[in-house]
Amino acid sequence: MTADWKKRWDELRIGSLRDLFGVERPVIGMVHLWPLPGAPGYTGYGMDAVIEAALADARALVRGGVDGLIVENMWDLPFYVGSAVPAEESACQAVAARAVVEEVSVPVGINVVHNGGVVTLAIAVAAGAKFIRVCLLTGAQVWDTGEFDHGCAAELLRKRKELGAEHIKLLCDVDKKHAVRFPGIDLATHIAWTEFYGADALIVSGRMTGDAPDVEKVRAAKELAHRPVLVGSGAAEANIGAFLRWADGVIVGSSLKVDGDPTNPVDEERVKRFIEAARSGGT
């Protein structure tokens, strides 16, 4: 006999990625926002320019065939960590994300680097997003900026309930780029902890933005996990077939940009070729 509270806990989670994206093995494209007001890279161009660039990328990704989008503060370098993300940057990200949500018909998610947690959730609520990427739900690690960080599960899930936002799903990293896990937290342990604390799906990535994880790591994650597994960085037309032998979906950004440069706009033709490769099992 399963207690009612446990039934509700289980019902909060998606059964598969199809529940969220409407397809098996979804391709989720990245909308990398220009530097937002307050970031060192911001040069005073204003939010209209940020939104215009975000919408152009979102349209190109959707026309190219992606199944979902993530709006991310990619160029707010160097990154803050967790709740230290400045109010002006999170407010501006919410404004831009809302414009994307209103523009496209595919599910939109939010990511705030590094490990925005409750900040990410708040942006998702304001924007009307369907899911968030949680960089560190459980465990502990050191970011490339030098901060020692820890999981945000207790605060995040309580805030999600408080805000009436349990419809917003959690796609959670278990081997995060730009970071090194605390010694002793191996992949199996991190997966077990992250699943235990309510993740809807797991994400495995490479070392840095645009770096692909080893296919064997993706395979190991899939064999260890009880939740769907996505590749979170480094996917390209040439390797997507190998990844989708094991992964249940992919989050892709850099390789879909003009010349494969993450600072460039999205190249719709690259998107179409990537989607074709993904749907056909790779090149």
Summary of the structure (lengths in Angstrom):
residues: 283
radius of gyration: 17.4
end to end distance: 48.4
largest distance: 60.1
contacts: 1010
relative contact order: 0.14
helix: 40%
strand: 17%
